Amino acid sequence: MKLINSLTVAFGKAMVKALKLAGRDAGNFPGLVLWTLNKNYLKVFSADCPIIAVTGTNGKTSTTNFLNRLFRSLPKRDDGKPLKVITNMQGNNLDTGIGSMLLQYCDMSGHIDADYLVLEVDESHVPVIFKHFKLDTLVILNFFRDQLDRNGEVETLILKVQKFLKTYKGNLVLNADDPNVARLGKANPKNKNVYYYNVEKYEGATEELYEAGEGRFCPYCGEALVYDYYQYSHVGRFKCPKCGFGNIEPFVQIKDLDFDNSAFTIEGERYTAKHMGIYHLYNLSAVYAAAKLYNIDHKIIHKVFGSFEVNNGRLERFETADSSLLLNLAKNPVGANMTLRLLNQDKREKELLFVLNDNIADGRDVSWIWDINFSVFKGVTRVITSGTRAYDIAIRIKCSGYDPEKIVVLPDLDQAAEEIFKNGGVKYGIANYTAIQPTRAALKRYISENGGGKEK
């Protein structure tokens, strides 16, 4: 068995090296090849360090990158060397992507020398990956309908994770304000390491459901849940009037929100952040909860919260001489609606770039765009649509009541980048999964060729 493991690792490392020599990112490919040869190839890897995993529909990459930065900011080892923290920062979060990444850090026996492994993990792959690794902490952010032709209905995903949690005894960090997540706190009644986080009511919260949402009924007794308010989608302060589900005391709560000064309070201390979208605050609340479990110094948390930006298409800013564009990934209705909320918080006039693709990784079915609430546009003077389904998103925006004369359809991304920057001023950008990197590249090309500020 040791010989087979060594041969598997050697073959995998050879693939990674060959791809790098060819100037290509290893991505999922080496792991996919090994998975094709042996479905249980992840058994070849071993690690003695704590493993922290982040999963959920939206926010995985941002939350994982924040945790990575926190752990990298910890004091050095006794030998004076920085802590070794391994993270799939580019978001390759399936078993094949994680396997490909681990090949780059393991020795020939498959052992990974690290102080921490901080992993972003696709919801459906949590049971697959962690039947091979001892998971120390699992952070679950939210569950929304997403990529139906790959994932199926959201309940299918929840039940997969719930089955895994029935025997899991490690730290479980859960969003108290998402009933789809909070229900998992009772998956294993013997697990005493369950911790909840949330965010207090913010100024944009509503008394009625404002956007498409899931989980409207109690998972235990079937009674309709009653909400005091909705933060966004189905995330908010809820309770079952029959059995009391939702009566949760949070381990961590973000409160005293000041959007004008990008500030908030946690456990009596004032923090600042680079962005103040409500969904971003939920991510930071989850990060703080995990940091608290590992006794990370508050000075480190202050520094990371106040200065770190994920970028890579997650609230990434691009600057020209007379324009500023904030780009965000949105691969489902909730993600798009959250960016529109940020747009509406901005009282200035602005233009919107929306790039929509329908590649396999996106899901061929783009009917989800009809669950985006475009009727809430405030101060949007023009919309540019692009991508393989540029006309579909243009029609959707038109049908929301937006003036079609203000919509410009340009499937070519370079033309779209030129058009969005033509007038100067404030810009926002939304791009779905396979569109985000090409959109970033097009914006950078425009800036490079036409001068202006650097992307931040």
NORSULGI-V226625 format. One record per residue. N is the residue number from 1. RES is the residue in one small letter. SS is DSSP state (2 for helix, 1 for strand, 0 for the rest). PSI is psi in degrees with one decimal (NA if undefined). Layout:
N_RES_SS_PSI / N_RES_SS_PSI
This chain:
1_m_0_-40.2 / 2_k_2_-38.5 / 3_l_2_-43.4 / 4_i_2_-43.1 / 5_n_2_-43.2 / 6_s_2_-40.6 / 7_l_2_-38.6 / 8_t_2_-47.0 / 9_v_2_-44.3 / 10_a_2_-43.8 / 11_f_2_-43.7 / 12_g_2_-44.5 / 13_k_2_-36.3 / 14_a_2_-39.8 / 15_m_2_-43.8 / 16_v_2_-45.0 / 17_k_2_-43.0 / 18_a_2_-40.9 / 19_l_2_-41.2 / 20_k_2_-39.7 / 21_l_2_-29.6 / 22_a_0_0.9 / 23_g_0_23.6 / 24_r_0_150.2 / 25_d_0_137.1 / 26_a_0_-37.0 / 27_g_0_-131.6 / 28_n_0_-12.9 / 29_f_2_-53.0 / 30_p_2_-42.4 / 31_g_2_-36.5 / 32_l_2_-41.4 / 33_v_2_-45.8 / 34_l_2_-38.3 / 35_w_2_-38.4 / 36_t_2_-37.2 / 37_l_2_-33.9 / 38_n_0_109.1 / 39_k_0_-23.8 / 40_n_0_30.6 / 41_y_2_-22.1 / 42_l_2_-15.2 / 43_k_2_-19.7 / 44_v_2_-17.8 / 45_f_0_149.1 / 46_s_1_150.4 / 47_a_1_140.4 / 48_d_0_-6.0 / 49_c_0_165.5 / 50_p_1_139.9 / 51_i_1_122.6 / 52_i_1_125.7 / 53_a_1_145.7 / 54_v_1_129.4 / 55_t_1_172.5 / 56_g_0_169.3 / 57_t_0_-51.9 / 58_n_0_142.6 / 59_g_0_3.0 / 60_k_2_-48.5 / 61_t_2_-46.0 / 62_s_2_-48.0 / 63_t_2_-42.5 / 64_t_2_-42.3 / 65_n_2_-36.1 / 66_f_2_-44.7 / 67_l_2_-40.8 / 68_n_2_-45.4 / 69_r_2_-40.0 / 70_l_2_-49.0 / 71_f_2_-33.6 / 72_r_2_-19.5 / 73_s_0_-2.4 / 74_l_0_159.2 / 75_p_0_154.8 / 76_k_0_166.4 / 77_r_0_168.4 / 78_d_0_-27.7 / 79_d_0_4.9 / 80_g_0_-4.5 / 81_k_0_147.6 / 82_p_0_152.7 / 83_l_0_143.8 / 84_k_0_108.9 / 85_v_1_122.9 / 86_i_1_127.8 / 87_t_1_141.6 / 88_n_0_73.1 / 89_m_0_-22.9 / 90_q_0_-3.6 / 91_g_0_14.9 / 92_n_0_91.7 / 93_n_0_7.4 / 94_l_0_170.6 / 95_d_2_-34.5 / 96_t_2_-39.3 / 97_g_2_-41.6 / 98_i_2_-39.1 / 99_g_2_-42.9 / 100_s_2_-40.6 / 101_m_2_-43.6 / 102_l_2_-30.0 / 103_l_2_-27.5 / 104_q_0_-14.1 / 105_y_0_-10.8 / 106_c_1_159.8 / 107_d_0_-173.8 / 108_m_0_-12.9 / 109_s_0_-4.8 / 110_g_0_0.6 / 111_h_1_136.8 / 112_i_1_116.3 / 113_d_0_105.9 / 114_a_0_158.4 / 115_d_0_-32.8 / 116_y_1_143.4 / 117_l_1_120.5 / 118_v_1_111.0 / 119_l_1_132.5 / 120_e_1_129.2 / 121_v_0_129.2 / 122_d_0_140.8 / 123_e_2_-45.6 / 124_s_2_-13.7 / 125_h_2_-0.1 / 126_v_2_-49.9 / 127_p_2_-31.7 / 128_v_2_-47.3 / 129_i_2_-41.6 / 130_f_0_16.3 / 131_k_0_-10.6 / 132_h_0_-19.2 / 133_f_0_147.1 / 134_k_0_111.5 / 135_l_0_127.8 / 136_d_0_-44.5 / 137_t_1_132.4 / 138_l_1_122.5 / 139_v_1_123.5 / 140_i_1_124.2 / 141_l_0_-54.4 / 142_n_0_165.5 / 143_f_0_119.0 / 144_f_0_163.4 / 145_r_0_130.0 / 146_d_0_131.4 / 147_q_0_63.8 / 148_l_2_-33.0 / 149_d_2_-10.9 / 150_r_2_-45.3 / 151_n_2_-22.8 / 152_g_0_-167.5 / 153_e_0_153.9 / 154_v_2_-32.1 / 155_e_2_-32.9 / 156_t_2_-44.4 / 157_l_2_-44.0 / 158_i_2_-42.8 / 159_l_2_-33.3 / 160_k_2_-47.0 / 161_v_2_-40.3 / 162_q_2_-40.2 / 163_k_2_-41.9 / 164_f_2_-41.5 / 165_l_2_-16.7 / 166_k_0_-26.1 / 167_t_0_3.2 / 168_y_0_133.7 / 169_k_0_6.0 / 170_g_0_-173.7 / 171_n_1_133.0 / 172_l_1_114.5 / 173_v_1_116.9 / 174_l_1_146.4 / 175_n_1_110.0 / 176_a_0_-20.0 / 177_d_0_1.8 / 178_d_0_108.5 / 179_p_2_-27.4 / 180_n_2_-28.0 / 181_v_2_-45.9 / 182_a_2_-31.8 / 183_r_2_-24.9 / 184_l_2_-10.2 / 185_g_2_-19.2 / 186_k_2_10.9 / 187_a_0_-39.6 / 188_n_0_96.9 / 189_p_0_-19.5 / 190_k_0_-13.2 / 191_n_0_113.6 / 192_k_0_4.1 / 193_n_0_50.6 / 194_v_1_127.9 / 195_y_1_136.6 / 196_y_1_149.6 / 197_y_1_157.2 / 198_n_1_-176.2 / 199_v_1_135.8 / 200_e_0_165.9 / 201_k_0_133.7 / 202_y_0_172.5 / 203_e_0_-22.2 / 204_g_0_3.7 / 205_a_0_151.7 / 206_t_1_156.7 / 207_e_0_-24.6 / 208_e_0_158.6 / 209_l_0_121.6 / 210_y_0_-27.2 / 211_e_0_171.5 / 212_a_0_139.0 / 213_g_0_164.1 / 214_e_0_179.0 / 215_g_0_50.2 / 216_r_0_-5.5 / 217_f_1_149.7 / 218_c_0_129.3 / 219_p_0_-11.8 / 220_y_0_-40.1 / 221_c_0_-6.6 / 222_g_0_-0.3 / 223_e_0_147.7 / 224_a_1_132.1 / 225_l_1_145.6 / 226_v_1_129.0 / 227_y_1_135.3 / 228_d_1_-36.7 / 229_y_1_159.5 / 230_y_1_126.5 / 231_q_1_-50.5 / 232_y_1_147.7 / 233_s_0_-131.7 / 234_h_0_8.5 / 235_v_1_123.3 / 236_g_1_-168.8 / 237_r_1_107.9 / 238_f_1_163.5 / 239_k_1_144.2 / 240_c_1_120.4 / 241_p_0_-13.5 / 242_k_0_-51.9 / 243_c_0_-6.5 / 244_g_0_2.7 / 245_f_0_132.2 / 246_g_0_-11.2 / 247_n_0_80.6 / 248_i_0_133.8 / 249_e_0_113.2 / 250_p_0_145.6 / 251_f_0_-34.6 / 252_v_1_135.0 / 253_q_1_132.5 / 254_i_1_130.0 / 255_k_1_179.7 / 256_d_1_56.9 / 257_l_1_130.1 / 258_d_1_95.5 / 259_f_0_-28.5 / 260_d_0_-33.7 / 261_n_0_10.3 / 262_s_0_50.7 / 263_a_1_155.4 / 264_f_1_168.8 / 265_t_1_137.6 / 266_i_1_124.3 / 267_e_0_44.3 / 268_g_0_-3.6 / 269_e_1_143.2 / 270_r_1_129.3 / 271_y_1_158.0 / 272_t_1_159.9 / 273_a_0_159.9 / 274_k_0_-26.6 / 275_h_0_151.7 / 276_m_0_29.4 / 277_g_0_145.8 / 278_i_2_-38.2 / 279_y_2_-32.1 / 280_h_2_-36.7 / 281_l_2_-36.1 / 282_y_2_-39.4 / 283_n_2_-43.9 / 284_l_2_-34.4 / 285_s_2_-40.8 / 286_a_2_-41.6 / 287_v_2_-45.1 / 288_y_2_-41.4 / 289_a_2_-44.3 / 290_a_2_-42.0 / 291_a_2_-37.2 / 292_k_2_-38.7 / 293_l_2_-28.1 / 294_y_0_14.8 / 295_n_0_41.0 / 296_i_0_132.2 / 297_d_0_137.6 / 298_h_2_-29.0 / 299_k_2_-37.8 / 300_i_2_-42.5 / 301_i_2_-44.0 / 302_h_2_-46.9 / 303_k_2_-45.8 / 304_v_2_-46.4 / 305_f_2_-39.9 / 306_g_2_-15.4 / 307_s_2_-24.7 / 308_f_0_135.6 / 309_e_0_134.5 / 310_v_0_-40.8 / 311_n_1_-141.0 / 312_n_0_35.5 / 313_g_0_1.9 / 314_r_1_99.9 / 315_l_0_48.4 / 316_e_1_135.1 / 317_r_1_137.1 / 318_f_1_132.1 / 319_e_1_135.5 / 320_t_0_-176.0 / 321_a_0_-33.3 / 322_d_0_16.7 / 323_s_1_155.7 / 324_s_1_123.0 / 325_l_1_126.7 / 326_l_1_115.8 / 327_l_1_137.3 / 328_n_1_141.9 / 329_l_1_137.7 / 330_a_0_107.6 / 331_k_0_7.4 / 332_n_0_172.6 / 333_p_2_-39.6 / 334_v_2_-44.1 / 335_g_2_-42.6 / 336_a_2_-43.8 / 337_n_2_-35.1 / 338_m_2_-38.5 / 339_t_2_-37.0 / 340_l_2_-32.3 / 341_r_2_-41.3 / 342_l_2_-44.2 / 343_l_2_-42.7 / 344_n_2_-24.6 / 345_q_2_-25.3 / 346_d_0_114.7 / 347_k_0_-8.2 / 348_r_0_162.8 / 349_e_0_145.2 / 350_k_1_167.6 / 351_e_1_154.9 / 352_l_1_133.3 / 353_l_1_123.2 / 354_f_1_118.4 / 355_v_1_119.8 / 356_l_0_121.8 / 357_n_0_162.8 / 358_d_0_41.5 / 359_n_0_170.9 / 360_i_0_-42.8 / 361_a_0_-21.6 / 362_d_0_-28.6 / 363_g_0_126.9 / 364_r_0_-27.1 / 365_d_0_112.8 / 366_v_0_19.9 / 367_s_2_-15.9 / 368_w_2_-21.0 / 369_i_2_-18.9 / 370_w_2_-7.1 / 371_d_2_2.9 / 372_i_0_135.6 / 373_n_0_76.1 / 374_f_2_-12.7 / 375_s_2_-9.3 / 376_v_2_6.5 / 377_f_0_130.8 / 378_k_0_120.3 / 379_g_0_21.1 / 380_v_1_110.4 / 381_t_1_-19.6 / 382_r_1_149.0 / 383_v_1_131.9 / 384_i_1_127.2 / 385_t_1_146.1 / 386_s_1_179.7 / 387_g_0_179.5 / 388_t_0_-22.6 / 389_r_0_41.7 / 390_a_2_-39.1 / 391_y_2_-33.3 / 392_d_2_-46.0 / 393_i_2_-30.8 / 394_a_2_-43.3 / 395_i_2_-41.1 / 396_r_2_-44.3 / 397_i_2_-40.4 / 398_k_2_-44.1 / 399_c_2_-15.5 / 400_s_0_-8.1 / 401_g_0_0.4 / 402_y_0_143.7 / 403_d_0_115.2 / 404_p_2_-21.9 / 405_e_2_-17.2 / 406_k_2_7.6 / 407_i_1_127.4 / 408_v_1_122.8 / 409_v_1_118.1 / 410_l_0_91.4 / 411_p_0_-30.4 / 412_d_0_124.4 / 413_l_2_-36.5 / 414_d_2_-39.1 / 415_q_2_-38.1 / 416_a_2_-41.0 / 417_a_2_-42.3 / 418_e_2_-39.5 / 419_e_2_-41.5 / 420_i_2_-29.8 / 421_f_0_-2.1 / 422_k_0_-42.2 / 423_n_0_-9.7 / 424_g_0_178.2 / 425_g_1_-161.8 / 426_v_1_133.3 / 427_k_1_150.0 / 428_y_1_148.5 / 429_g_1_139.1 / 430_i_1_131.6 / 431_a_1_140.9 / 432_n_0_-172.1 / 433_y_0_-60.4 / 434_t_0_-7.5 / 435_a_2_-20.2 / 436_i_2_-44.2 / 437_q_2_-43.7 / 438_p_2_-35.1 / 439_t_2_-45.1 / 440_r_2_-45.1 / 441_a_2_-41.8 / 442_a_2_-41.4 / 443_l_2_-41.1 / 444_k_2_-39.8 / 445_r_2_-43.9 / 446_y_2_-46.8 / 447_i_2_-42.3 / 448_s_2_-39.7 / 449_e_2_-22.1 / 450_n_2_1.0 / 451_g_0_-178.7 / 452_g_0_-167.4 / 453_g_0_173.0 / 454_k_0_152.4 / 455_e_0_144.4 / 456_k_0_NA
